Amino acid sequence: MNRYNFLILCLFLGLLPMMAAAQESVDGTVIDSETRHPISGVVVQALNKAGKATSFASSNTRGTFRIKVTATTDSVSFRCMGYETMKLPLDYDFSNAVEMRHKATQLKDVIVQAPDIYARGDTLVFNVARYANATDNAIIDVIKRLPGIKVDDDGTIKYQGKPINKFYIDGDDFLGGQYGLATNNISHKDVKSVEVMENHQPVKALEGIDFPEEAGINIKLSENAKGKWVGVTKAATGAQPWLYDGSLYAMRIDPKVQNILTLRGGNTGWNPAEQIMEHDFNDMSFTDYNESLWLEYISADIVNAPLNEKRTRDNLSWLANSITAWKRGDTSMRFKLNYVGDRLDYNSGLRTDYFSQSIPEFIQNNSLRTQSHDLSAQFNAQVNKRGYFLKEKFTVDGVWENSRSAITGSFTLDQRIRRRNLSATNDLKLIKRNDKKLFELTSRNSFSHRPDRLLVNGSESATQSVGTTDFRSTTESRYGKLGRFWKFYINGGVDINYHRLKLSLIGMERFDNDTIFNTFLSNIYATPQLDYERNGWLLSTKLRMKWLHQSVNGQRDHINLFPNLYARKKISAKSEISASIGYQLSSPQTYMNITVPVLSDYHNLFIAGDINKYSQRVAASISYKYRNPLTSFFANASLTYNYMRSSFMSNQLFIEDFIISTYAEKLSGSNFWSINGGISKGLGHSRMVVGCEASASTSSAASMRDNAPCDYRQQTVSVKPYFRGSILRWLSLNYDANYGFSRLAVGDITNHNHSFNQKLYASIIPEDRWEFSIGAEHFLTRFSEGNTENLILLDASAVWRLNSKIRLSLTANNLLNRRHYQYATYGTLSRSEHSFQIRPRNILASIQYRF
């Protein structure tokens, strides 16, 4: 009997390796060989030597799969519509991503028409040919009509109410966030599709670890736009005054080398800074990093134009940009060179009521000219793999700015500003990970030198000099343990800042000063974080702790705390909901310890309070997103609440001809509620899109005037419906409206105003070569006294397309020659009525050539 037991035991032990083998599995990730993005829905099969399947699996939305293999398994196959079928041997290193190549899927005797929009996992694909119409000149015209997407006036692209975090061309991020260069120049005929990647994580090593709420966009070029130089050149001239505009945009997209060259100059109202603006999110971000620790003291020449800049910018501008990028597999390099020159003339008026009989009304008429030159260069090198990420970025920037104002009204004087800025920044980011561990190192070293000067010449003269030299070094690391559902991280970092500040004020008698501050800041922080992800749930909690040492006007030490809880639930493939709540215990900003008077402009002085007390803040938010590609319906909504309790209060002192902004030690609290939302719907087989954005907010707080506390409450409402698209084959309409309501209550005094702006542009296309457009913009402001201000602007244009390459146009703007626009804004305890000069009537003839 014992002999039989021994034989059975030996047989059982001999079968153990086979049983273990039967339980083995293969894990991996499937990606697109061109875009490097994960592919979901790939059918994965384990095959024996005869080619028969022994087990099945499919890739999820992140492209990952797990399939069981046995001792008889010989290979693994991958099949997905639109891609070549692949078969890999079992000994293949599946830690490397499986790259699938595109291949057209042929269906016999069936004609398949590409849909307007379809979903591929977390990616929405918009067929450009279905959304384009005859009035489009660049791909941005098509993007503006895509449901779920909104483009701001400065060119920022938003999806479901949030700015996108990356913009790719054929899967490459060689623009470095300057996507305005591409979207305003690439022809929609050169683009096959626009892909929106929801919850996009641009760093492959952080996929499945960090979950952004923002989307990324990839435009796929058509085959005839690849591997050769394509672009557009324009020339225009016009009158009143003499107008001119010339530009060249050239692009070459190759799998290994990408080039972009942009040149432009003219005086037609365009803004060069918008075209080279870096829109996307900074992937060098830190857990606890404030870009600006110090104030912008001199603000006399900062202008916020109320209308579209083509209406208000009386300019002479230049732009030169060059981008060269290289790519080999997961490794890429990029060199960018930018130059921007801008000369602007503004004429504006201001009337401010402080809701107090003891404070006279303030009147200002300002004739301002600004001149600026900005030259920058940037080198970027990056390795972006699933298990390894390395990025090195070095930027040098030089800025030269001058401005001069002629002021009349309550005062008559001349005001001049001179700014110079030289800065250099080096960024480094390293990430290494495997299935169980994560290590991340981020570093930034920056230097800047900035001498600014403000000169005021009137009945009395004053000079304010602000000279800064700043060096800052920040290093942060993160270590993580990765489980199947749980992930634990610990972040830690050191932030060191040396800031030399030289302040000199002459001509203000008792406020005169000449002081040098050599300040040193050190910030040591740590953040433990715990994440849980399962069944569509993502829960994350973290506690940020910071020790801050300040050496300015004495030695100070502070402890700051920032606990936070975040949750997100993917309800279905169409919708998700997220919420967060956080608390902050914060020390005063460092600039509060600089207590000498600083002249911001001829009428305003700033004196910090030297207050060494904490403030507390509670913030909570909840948001919901829904999208249905089949019906082209998108919706989003969010609710936010903030409460802040502080030991000090802002205080305005009206002394003689000056307003002194300072702080006083007094307990204060503020409440803020806001709700935002938007919907959009594609209609008529992608010919049209309708939508509406809405927001409302209410806040209550207190401020001080002449050392006396004043409670105030403010409410705002905004509703923005829009419609864009083709009503008929020969008729296209674009309509945007914006209703706004603002109300300010200071004590027993209540003031409010209504505004309503609307734009309607109609294009008639009698045949594909001709296009006639007429547009109207209406601005209505109703002030609290009952009076109203109406402004109507009319435009017209005609376009003749000689062929697919040459386009002639004649444009007339501001046909009624309206020259002024009036509107109202609210300050903390004041109301201001503004008047802004508009560019005169002008006519522009242009020729455009695409190659």
C-alpha positions in Angstrom: 0.0 0.0 0.0 2.8 2.3 0.9 4.4 1.5 -2.5 1.3 2.6 -4.3 1.1 5.8 -2.3 4.7 6.5 -3.1 4.0 6.0 -6.9 1.0 8.3 -6.7 3.0 11.0 -4.9 5.8 10.8 -7.5 3.2 11.0 -10.3 1.6 14.0 -8.7 4.9 15.8 -8.2 5.8 15.1 -11.8 2.5 16.7 -13.0 3.0 19.9 -11.0 5.3 21.6 -13.6 2.7 20.8 -16.3 -0.1 22.1 -14.1 1.9 25.2 -13.4 2.5 25.6 -17.2 -1.2 25.3 -17.8 -1.8 28.3 -15.5 0.9 30.5 -17.2 -0.2 33.7 -19.1 1.2 36.3 -21.4 0.7 40.0 -20.7 1.4 42.8 -23.1 0.3 46.0 -24.8 -0.9 46.5 -28.4 -0.2 49.9 -30.0 -0.6 51.6 -33.4 2.7 51.6 -35.2 2.2 55.2 -36.5 0.5 57.1 -33.7 2.0 54.9 -30.9 -1.4 55.0 -29.2 -3.0 51.9 -27.6 -5.5 49.9 -29.6 -8.6 48.5 -27.9 -10.7 45.5 -29.1 -7.8 43.6 -30.6 -8.6 39.8 -30.8 -5.7 37.9 -29.2 -5.4 34.1 -29.7 -3.0 31.5 -28.4 -2.2 29.0 -31.2 -0.7 25.5 -31.2 1.6 24.2 -33.9 -1.3 23.2 -36.1 -2.6 26.8 -36.0 -5.6 26.0 -33.9 -6.6 28.4 -31.1 -6.3 27.2 -27.6 -7.4 30.4 -25.8 -8.8 33.8 -26.6 -8.5 37.4 -25.1 -8.9 41.0 -26.2 -7.2 44.2 -25.5 -8.8 46.8 -23.2 -9.1 50.6 -23.6 -5.4 51.0 -22.6 -4.3 48.4 -25.2 -3.3 45.8 -22.6 -4.2 42.1 -22.7 -3.6 38.9 -20.7 -4.0 35.5 -22.4 -3.5 32.0 -21.0 -0.9 29.8 -22.6 -0.1 26.1 -22.2 2.7 23.7 -23.0 1.1 23.2 -26.5 1.1 26.9 -27.3 3.4 27.8 -30.1 2.5 31.4 -31.1 0.1 34.3 -30.4 -1.9 36.1 -33.1 -3.4 39.6 -33.1 -6.3 40.6 -35.3 -8.2 43.9 -35.6 -10.2 45.5 -38.4 -8.1 48.1 -40.2 -4.8 46.5 -39.2 -2.6 43.7 -40.6 -3.0 40.4 -38.8 0.2 39.5 -36.8 1.5 36.2 -35.4 4.4 36.3 -32.9 6.3 33.3 -31.5 5.7 32.5 -27.9 9.3 33.4 -27.0 8.7 37.0 -28.2 9.6 39.6 -25.5 6.1 40.8 -24.8 7.5 43.5 -22.4 7.9 45.4 -25.7 4.7 46.7 -27.2 3.1 44.8 -30.1 3.0 47.3 -33.0 0.2 46.8 -35.5 0.3 48.3 -39.0 -2.6 49.9 -40.8 -4.2 47.9 -43.6 -7.4 48.6 -45.5 -10.1 46.0 -44.8 -11.7 44.9 -48.1 -15.3 43.6 -47.9 -16.5 41.9 -51.1 -19.5 43.3 -52.9 -20.0 45.9 -50.0 -19.4 49.6 -50.3 -18.5 51.0 -46.8 -18.9 54.8 -46.4 -16.8 56.3 -43.6 -19.0 57.5 -40.7 -19.0 61.1 -39.6 -17.7 60.1 -36.2 -16.9 56.8 -34.5 -15.3 55.6 -31.2 -12.2 53.5 -30.9 -11.9 52.8 -27.2 -11.2 56.2 -25.6 -10.5 57.8 -28.9 -13.1 59.6 -31.0 -12.3 59.9 -34.8 -13.9 62.7 -36.8 -13.9 62.3 -40.6 -12.8 65.7 -41.8 -14.3 65.2 -45.3 -17.7 64.9 -43.7 -17.4 68.1 -41.6 -15.7 70.3 -44.1 -17.5 72.7 -46.5 -16.5 75.1 -49.3 -16.0 78.1 -46.9 -13.1 76.4 -45.0 -9.6 77.7 -45.6 -7.7 75.9 -42.8 -8.2 72.9 -40.6 -9.1 75.2 -37.6 -12.3 76.1 -39.5 -13.3 72.5 -39.4 -12.3 71.9 -35.8 -14.5 74.8 -34.7 -17.5 72.8 -36.0 -16.8 69.5 -34.3 -19.3 68.6 -31.6 -17.8 68.7 -28.1 -15.0 71.1 -29.2 -14.8 74.8 -28.6 -12.0 77.1 -29.8 -11.4 80.3 -27.8 -10.5 83.6 -29.4 -6.8 83.1 -28.5 -6.8 79.8 -30.4 -7.0 77.5 -27.3 -8.8 74.3 -28.2 -11.1 72.9 -25.5 -12.9 69.5 -25.4 -15.8 69.1 -23.0 -15.0 72.4 -21.4 -11.3 71.7 -20.7 -8.2 72.7 -22.7 -6.5 69.9 -24.5 -3.2 68.7 -23.1 -1.4 67.7 -26.3 -1.7 68.3 -30.1 -0.2 65.8 -32.4 0.3 65.7 -36.2 0.4 62.0 -37.3 1.2 61.0 -33.7 4.2 63.4 -33.3 4.3 66.2 -30.8 6.9 68.2 -32.7 5.0 71.5 -32.3 5.6 71.6 -28.6 2.2 73.2 -27.8 2.4 75.9 -30.6 -0.4 74.3 -32.5 -1.8 77.6 -33.6 0.9 77.6 -36.2 -0.5 74.4 -37.7 -4.2 74.8 -37.2 -4.3 78.3 -38.8 -2.3 77.3 -41.9 -2.8 73.6 -42.7 -5.4 73.0 -45.4 -8.4 70.8 -44.3 -7.9 69.0 -47.6 -4.5 67.8 -46.3 -6.1 66.2 -43.2 -7.8 62.9 -43.2 -9.2 62.8 -39.7 -9.2 64.5 -36.3 -8.8 62.2 -33.4 -9.8 63.1 -29.9 -8.1 61.0 -27.2 -10.1 61.3 -24.0 -8.3 61.2 -20.6 -5.0 61.4 -22.6 -1.8 60.5 -20.9 1.1 61.7 -23.1 3.8 60.0 -21.0 3.6 56.3 -21.8 5.4 55.3 -18.6 2.5 56.9 -16.6 -0.3 55.1 -18.5 -2.5 53.3 -16.0 -0.9 55.4 -13.2 -1.8 59.0 -13.7 -5.3 59.7 -15.2 -5.6 63.2 -16.7 -9.1 64.6 -17.2 -8.0 66.5 -20.3 -8.0 65.1 -23.9 -5.4 65.2 -26.6 -5.9 65.8 -30.3 -4.1 64.1 -33.2 -4.7 65.1 -36.8 -3.9 62.5 -39.4 -2.6 63.8 -42.7 -3.7 62.5 -46.0 -1.1 60.5 -48.0 -0.5 63.3 -50.5 0.6 65.7 -47.7 3.3 63.4 -46.3 7.0 63.3 -47.1 7.1 66.6 -49.0 6.9 70.3 -48.5 3.4 71.7 -48.2 2.2 75.1 -47.1 0.6 78.4 -47.9 1.8 81.9 -48.8 -0.3 85.0 -48.6 0.1 88.6 -49.6 -2.4 91.4 -49.0 -2.7 95.2 -49.2 -5.4 97.7 -48.4 -6.4 101.2 -47.4 -7.3 103.6 -44.5 -4.6 103.7 -43.5 -2.3 101.8 -45.9 -2.5 98.2 -44.8 -0.3 95.3 -45.7 0.1 91.7 -44.7 2.5 89.0 -46.0 3.1 85.5 -44.7 4.7 82.2 -45.5 4.0 78.8 -43.9 5.9 75.7 -45.0 5.7 72.2 -43.5 7.4 68.9 -44.2 6.2 65.8 -42.3 8.4 62.7 -42.7 8.5 59.7 -40.4 12.1 60.7 -39.3 12.3 64.5 -39.8 9.7 67.2 -39.5 10.1 70.9 -40.4 8.0 74.0 -40.0 8.9 77.5 -41.1 6.6 80.5 -40.5 7.2 84.1 -41.5 4.7 86.9 -41.2 4.6 90.7 -41.1 1.9 93.3 -41.4 -0.4 95.8 -39.7 -3.9 94.3 -40.2 -4.6 93.6 -36.5 -3.3 90.1 -36.0 -1.5 89.1 -32.8 1.8 87.2 -33.3 1.9 86.1 -29.7 -1.3 84.1 -30.1 0.2 82.1 -33.1 3.3 80.9 -31.2 1.5 80.6 -27.8 2.3 77.3 -26.1 -1.2 76.0 -25.3 -0.6 72.4 -24.0 -0.1 71.4 -20.4 3.4 71.3 -19.0 4.5 67.7 -18.5 7.4 69.0 -16.3 4.9 69.9 -13.6 5.7 69.4 -9.9 3.6 68.5 -7.0 4.1 71.9 -5.3 5.4 74.5 -7.8 4.2 78.1 -8.1 5.5 79.5 -11.4 5.6 83.1 -10.0 6.6 83.7 -6.4 7.0 87.4 -6.9 4.7 90.2 -8.0 4.6 92.0 -11.3 4.9 95.4 -9.6 4.7 97.8 -12.6 1.4 97.3 -14.5 0.8 100.7 -16.1 1.0 99.4 -19.7 -1.0 96.2 -19.3 -4.1 96.4 -21.6 -7.1 94.1 -21.8 -8.9 94.7 -25.1 -12.7 94.0 -24.8 -13.3 93.0 -28.4 -11.7 90.6 -30.9 -8.2 91.8 -31.4 -8.7 92.4 -35.1 -11.0 95.2 -34.0 -8.8 96.9 -31.5 -5.1 96.2 -32.4 -3.6 99.2 -34.3 -0.4 97.3 -34.9 2.7 96.7 -36.8 3.8 93.1 -36.1 6.4 90.6 -37.2 6.7 86.9 -36.6 9.4 84.3 -37.4 9.3 80.7 -36.3 11.3 77.7 -37.2 10.8 74.2 -35.8 13.0 71.2 -36.7 12.3 67.8 -35.2 13.9 64.4 -35.5 12.4 61.1 -34.5 13.8 57.5 -34.3 11.3 55.1 -32.8 10.5 56.3 -29.3 13.3 58.9 -29.3 12.7 62.4 -30.5 14.5 65.8 -30.6 13.2 69.3 -31.4 14.8 72.7 -31.9 12.6 75.8 -31.9 13.5 79.4 -32.7 11.0 82.2 -32.2 11.0 85.9 -32.9 8.1 88.3 -32.2 8.0 92.0 -32.8 5.0 94.1 -31.9 4.2 97.9 -32.0 0.7 98.8 -30.8 -1.3 102.0 -30.4 -4.3 102.1 -28.0 -6.7 104.9 -27.2 -9.0 104.3 -24.3 -11.1 106.0 -21.6 -12.0 105.1 -18.1 -14.5 106.5 -15.5 -14.5 104.8 -12.0 -17.1 105.2 -9.3 -16.0 104.1 -5.8 -19.5 104.2 -4.2 -18.4 106.8 -1.7 -19.3 110.5 -1.5 -15.9 111.3 0.1 -14.0 109.8 -2.9 -14.1 111.8 -6.2 -14.9 110.0 -9.4 -11.7 109.1 -11.3 -11.4 109.9 -15.0 -8.6 108.8 -17.4 -8.1 109.2 -21.1 -5.0 107.2 -22.3 -3.2 107.4 -25.6 -0.7 104.5 -25.3 2.0 103.1 -27.6 3.9 99.9 -26.8 6.9 98.4 -28.6 8.3 94.9 -27.9 10.8 92.4 -29.2 11.0 88.8 -28.0 13.6 86.3 -29.2 13.7 82.8 -27.8 15.3 79.4 -28.5 14.5 76.0 -27.2 16.0 72.5 -27.5 14.0 69.5 -26.4 15.1 65.8 -26.4 12.8 63.0 -25.3 12.6 59.2 -25.0 9.0 58.1 -24.4 8.6 54.3 -23.8 6.2 52.4 -21.7 8.8 51.5 -19.2 11.1 54.5 -19.5 10.7 58.2 -20.0 13.4 60.9 -20.3 13.0 64.5 -21.2 15.5 67.3 -21.4 14.5 70.8 -22.3 16.6 74.0 -22.4 15.1 77.4 -23.1 16.7 80.9 -23.5 14.5 84.0 -23.8 15.3 87.7 -24.3 12.6 90.4 -24.1 12.8 94.1 -24.8 9.8 96.3 -24.1 9.1 100.1 -24.2 5.8 102.0 -23.8 4.7 105.6 -23.5 1.3 107.0 -22.4 -0.2 110.5 -22.7 -2.7 110.8 -19.9 -5.5 113.4 -19.5 -8.6 113.6 -17.3 -8.2 113.7 -13.5 -4.5 114.2 -14.2 -2.4 115.4 -17.1 0.9 113.8 -17.5 3.2 111.6 -19.5 4.1 108.0 -18.4 6.9 105.8 -19.8 7.9 102.2 -19.0 11.0 100.3 -19.9 11.4 96.5 -19.4 14.2 94.2 -20.2 14.3 90.5 -19.4 16.9 87.8 -20.0 16.0 84.3 -18.8 17.3 80.7 -19.1 15.5 77.5 -17.9 16.6 73.9 -17.9 14.1 71.1 -17.3 14.8 67.4 -16.8 12.4 64.6 -16.2 13.1 60.9 -15.8 10.7 58.0 -15.2 11.4 54.3 -14.8 8.7 51.7 -14.2 7.8 48.1 -14.4 4.7 46.2 -13.4 5.4 46.7 -9.7 7.5 49.8 -9.2 7.7 53.4 -10.3 10.5 55.9 -9.9 10.3 59.5 -11.1 12.8 62.4 -11.0 11.9 65.9 -12.1 14.3 68.9 -12.0 14.1 72.6 -13.0 16.9 75.2 -12.8 16.1 78.7 -13.9 17.8 82.1 -14.0 16.4 85.5 -14.9 17.6 89.1 -14.8 15.0 91.9 -15.2 15.6 95.6 -14.8 12.2 97.5 -15.1 11.6 101.3 -14.9 8.6 103.5 -14.7 8.9 107.3 -15.4 6.1 109.7 -14.6 6.3 113.4 -15.8 3.6 115.9 -15.0 3.2 118.7 -12.5 5.5 116.5 -10.5 7.9 113.8 -11.6 8.6 110.4 -10.2 10.8 107.4 -11.1 10.2 103.8 -9.9 13.0 101.3 -10.6 12.5 97.6 -10.0 15.5 95.4 -10.6 15.4 91.7 -10.0 17.9 88.9 -10.3 16.5 85.4 -9.6 17.9 81.9 -9.4 15.7 79.0 -8.6 16.4 75.2 -8.4 13.7 72.6 -7.8 14.2 68.9 -7.6 11.5 66.3 -6.9 11.3 62.6 -6.9 8.5 60.1 -6.7 8.6 56.4 -5.8 5.6 54.1 -6.3 4.5 50.6 -5.5 2.1 49.3 -8.1 -0.4 46.6 -7.3 -3.3 45.2 -9.3 -5.8 47.5 -7.8 -3.8 49.6 -5.3 -1.0 52.0 -5.9 1.1 53.8 -3.3 3.4 56.7 -4.0 5.6 59.0 -1.9 6.7 62.3 -3.4 9.4 64.5 -2.0 11.1 67.6 -3.2 13.3 70.6 -2.5 12.7 74.1 -3.9 15.4 76.7 -3.4 15.1 80.3 -4.6 17.5 83.2 -4.3 15.9 86.5 -5.3 17.7 89.9 -5.3 15.3 92.8 -5.5 16.4 96.4 -5.9 13.6 99.0 -5.4 14.1 102.7 -5.9 11.4 105.4 -5.8 12.3 109.0 -6.4 10.0 112.1 -6.4 7.3 110.9 -4.0 8.6 112.7 -1.0 7.7 110.6 2.1 7.3 107.5 0.0 10.8 107.8 -1.5 13.1 104.8 -0.9 16.2 103.0 -2.2 16.4 99.5 -0.8 18.0 96.2 -1.8 16.5 92.9 -0.6 18.6 89.7 -0.8 16.1 87.0 -0.1 16.5 83.3 0.2 13.6 80.7 0.2 13.8 77.0 0.9 10.9 74.7 0.6 11.1 71.0 1.6 7.9 69.0 1.0 6.6 65.4 1.0 3.3 63.9 -0.3 2.2 60.4 0.4 -0.6 59.3 -2.1 -2.8 56.2 -2.3 -4.8 55.2 -5.4 -7.4 52.5 -5.9 -8.7 51.6 -9.3 -11.3 48.8 -10.1 -14.6 48.3 -11.9 -14.5 51.8 -13.4 -13.7 53.5 -10.1 -10.6 55.6 -9.4 -10.1 56.8 -5.9 -7.1 58.9 -4.9 -6.1 60.5 -1.6 -3.0 62.4 -0.8 -1.5 64.7 1.9 0.9 67.3 0.9 3.2 68.6 3.7 5.6 71.5 3.3 8.2 73.2 5.5 9.0 76.7 4.2 11.9 78.8 5.4 11.9 82.5 4.4 14.9 84.8 4.8 13.6 88.3 4.0 13.3 91.0 6.5 14.1 88.4 9.2 13.9 84.7 9.5 10.5 82.9 9.2 9.5 79.2 9.2 6.1 77.8 8.2 4.4 74.4 8.0 1.7 74.1 5.3 -0.7 71.2 4.8 -2.8 70.3 1.8 -4.9 67.1 2.1 -7.0 66.1 -0.9 -9.5 63.4 -1.9 -10.4 62.7 -5.5 -12.9 60.2 -7.0 -13.9 59.3 -10.5 -16.4 56.8 -11.8 -16.7 55.7 -15.4 -20.5 55.1 -15.4 -20.5 53.7 -18.9 -18.7 54.0 -22.2 -20.5 57.3 -22.7 -20.3 59.1 -19.3 -18.2 59.6 -16.3 -18.5 61.6 -13.0 -15.7 63.0 -10.9 -15.4 64.8 -7.6 -12.7 66.3 -5.3 -12.4 67.9 -2.0 -9.4 69.6 -0.5 -8.2 71.6 2.5 -5.3 74.1 2.5 -3.4 75.6 5.5 -1.1 78.2 3.8 1.4 80.7 5.0 1.5 84.2 3.5 3.1 84.8 0.2 6.8 85.8 0.3 6.2 89.2 -1.3 4.1 90.2 1.7 7.4 90.7 3.6 8.6 93.4 1.1 7.1 96.5 2.9 8.6 99.5 1.0 6.2 101.5 -1.2 6.3 100.6 -4.9 4.7 102.8 -7.6 2.5 100.6 -10.0 1.4 103.5 -12.1 1.0 107.3 -11.7 -2.1 106.8 -9.5 -1.4 103.6 -7.5 1.0 102.6 -4.8 1.5 99.1 -3.4 2.7 98.5 0.2 2.7 94.9 1.5 1.6 94.3 5.0 4.4 92.2 6.6 1.8 89.9 8.0 3.0 86.5 9.3 -0.3 84.6 9.8 -1.9 81.6 8.1 -4.9 81.4 5.8 -7.2 78.4 5.4 -9.1 77.3 2.3 -11.6 74.5 1.6 -12.4 73.6 -2.0 -14.8 71.1 -3.4 -15.9 70.3 -7.0 -18.0 67.8 -8.9 -18.2 67.3 -12.6 -20.0 65.2 -15.2 -19.2 64.4 -18.8 -21.4 62.6 -21.4 -20.7 61.9 -25.0 -22.5 59.8 -27.6 -20.6 59.6 -30.9 -23.5 57.8 -32.7 -25.8 60.8 -32.2 -23.0 63.4 -32.1 -24.2 64.7 -28.7 -21.8 66.0 -26.0 -22.5 67.5 -22.6 -20.5 68.5 -19.5 -21.3 70.2 -16.2 -19.4 71.1 -13.1 -20.1 72.7 -9.7 -17.4 74.3 -7.6 -17.3 75.7 -4.0 -14.5 77.6 -2.3 -14.3 78.9 1.2 -11.3 80.9 2.4 -10.6 82.2 5.9 -7.7 84.7 6.3 -6.1 86.6 9.2 -5.6 89.7 7.0 -7.8 91.8 4.7 -6.9 93.9 1.7 -7.1 97.7 2.4 -7.3 100.6 0.0 -6.2 104.0 1.4 -7.1 107.1 -0.5 -4.4 109.7 0.3 -4.3 112.9 -1.7 -4.0 111.9 -5.4 -3.0 108.3 -4.7 -4.6 105.0 -4.0 -2.4 102.9 -1.7 -3.2 99.2 -1.8 -2.0 97.4 1.3 -3.2 94.8 3.9 -4.5 95.0 7.5 -4.5 92.4 10.2 -8.2 91.6 10.4 -10.0 88.3 10.3 -11.9 87.8 7.0 -13.8 85.0 5.2 -15.0 84.6 1.7 -17.4 82.2 -0.1 -17.5 81.4 -3.8 -19.9 79.2 -5.7 -19.8 78.5 -9.4 -21.6 76.3 -11.9 -20.5 75.7 -15.5 -21.9 73.5 -18.3 -22.1 73.0 -22.0 -23.9 70.9 -24.6 -23.3 70.5 -28.3 -25.0 68.5 -31.0 -24.1 67.6 -34.5 -26.9 67.9 -37.0 -27.5 67.2 -40.7 -24.9 64.4 -41.1 -22.1 66.7 -39.7 -23.1 69.7 -41.8 -24.1 71.7 -38.6 -23.3 71.9 -34.9 -25.4 73.7 -32.3 -24.6 74.2 -28.7 -24.7 76.3 -25.6 -22.3 77.1 -22.8 -23.5 78.6 -19.5 -22.0 79.7 -16.2 -23.1 81.4 -13.0 -21.3 82.4 -9.9 -21.9 84.1 -6.6 -19.4 85.3 -4.0 -19.4 87.2 -0.7 -16.4 88.6 1.0 -15.1 91.7 2.8 -12.5 94.4 2.0 -11.3 97.6 3.7 -11.3 101.1 2.5 -9.5 103.8 4.5 -9.2 101.2 7.3 -13.0 100.6 7.5 -14.3 97.1 6.6 -16.9 96.8 3.8 -18.9 93.7 3.0 -19.7 93.1 -0.6 -21.5 90.5 -2.7 -21.1 89.8 -6.4 -23.1 87.6 -8.8 -22.5 86.9 -12.5 -24.4 84.9 -15.2 -23.2 84.1 -18.7 -25.1 82.2 -21.4 -23.4 81.5 -24.8 -25.5 79.7 -27.5 -24.0 79.1 -30.9 -24.7 77.6 -34.3 -22.3 76.8 -37.1 -22.6 74.9 -40.3 -24.3 74.6 -43.7 -28.0 75.1 -43.9 -28.1 74.3 -47.6 -25.4 73.3 -50.0 -24.9 76.9 -51.0 -25.6 78.6 -47.6 -23.4 78.5 -44.5 -24.2 80.3 -41.2 -22.2 81.0 -38.1 -23.9 82.5 -35.1 -22.6 83.2 -31.6 -24.3 85.0 -28.8 -23.2 85.9 -25.3 -25.5 87.3 -22.6 -23.9 88.5 -19.4 -25.2 89.8 -16.1 -23.1 91.3 -13.3 -24.3 92.6 -9.9 -22.2 94.1 -7.1 -23.6 95.0 -3.7 -21.4 97.1 -1.4 -23.2 97.5 1.9 -26.6 98.9 1.1 -25.5 100.1 -2.4 -26.4 97.8 -5.3 -25.2 98.2 -8.9 -25.7 96.0 -11.9 -25.5 95.9 -15.7 -26.5 93.6 -18.6 -24.6 92.9 -21.7 -25.6 91.1 -24.9 -23.2 90.4 -27.7 -24.0 88.5 -30.9 -22.3 87.7 -34.2 -23.9 86.4 -37.4 -21.9 85.6 -40.5 -23.5 84.2 -43.6 -21.7 82.8 -46.6 -23.3 82.2 -50.0 -21.6 79.7 -52.3 -23.2 79.9 -55.7 -20.6 77.4 -57.0 -17.4 76.0 -55.6 -15.2 78.7 -57.0 -17.1 81.7 -55.6 -18.0 82.7 -52.0 -19.7 85.8 -50.8 -19.9 86.6 -47.1 -21.5 89.2 -44.9 -21.3 89.5 -41.2 -22.6 91.6 -38.4 -21.6 92.0 -34.7 -23.9 93.6 -32.2 -22.8 94.7 -28.8 -25.4 96.0 -26.3 -24.6 97.2 -22.8 -27.3 98.3 -20.4 -26.0 100.2 -17.4 -27.5 100.4 -13.9 -28.7 104.0 -14.5 -30.9 102.7 -17.3 -28.9 104.1 -20.3 -27.8 101.7 -23.0 -24.8 101.6 -25.4 -25.3 99.9 -28.8 -22.6 99.1 -31.3 -23.1 97.4 -34.6 -20.2 96.4 -36.8 -20.6 95.2 -40.4 -18.2 93.2 -42.5 -18.3 91.8 -46.0 -16.0 89.7 -48.2 -15.8 87.9 -51.6 -13.6 85.0 -52.5 -12.7 83.6 -55.9 -10.8 80.3 -56.1 -9.0 80.2 -59.4 -8.1 76.5 -58.7 -7.2 74.3 -55.8 -4.0 76.3 -55.1 -4.8 80.0 -55.8 -7.4 82.0 -53.8 -8.2 85.7 -54.3 -10.2 87.6 -51.7 -11.5 91.1 -51.1 -12.5 91.9 -47.5 -14.1 95.0 -46.0 -14.2 95.4 -42.2 -16.2 97.9 -40.0 -18.2 99.2 -43.0 -20.2 101.6 -40.8 -16.9 103.1 -39.5 -17.8 102.9 -35.8 -14.9 104.0 -33.7 -15.7 103.5 -30.0 -17.0 100.7 -27.8 -18.2 101.2 -24.2 -18.7 98.6 -21.5 -18.6 98.3 -17.7 -16.6 96.1 -15.2 -16.6 95.7 -11.4 -13.7 95.9 -9.1 -13.6 94.9 -5.4 -15.4 98.0 -4.2 -15.8 100.0 -7.4 -17.4 100.1 -10.8 -15.6 101.3 -14.0 -17.0 102.3 -17.4 -14.6 101.8 -20.2 -14.4 103.3 -23.7 -12.1 101.7 -26.3 -11.2 102.9 -29.7 -11.9 100.6 -32.7 -9.9 100.3 -35.9 -11.4 102.4 -38.7 -13.1 101.1 -41.8 -10.6 99.2 -44.0 -10.6 97.3 -47.2 -8.1 94.5 -47.9 -7.3 92.6 -51.1 -5.3 89.4 -50.8 -3.9 86.5 -52.8 -3.2 83.1 -51.3 -1.2 80.3 -52.9 -1.1 76.7 -51.5 1.7 74.3 -52.5 
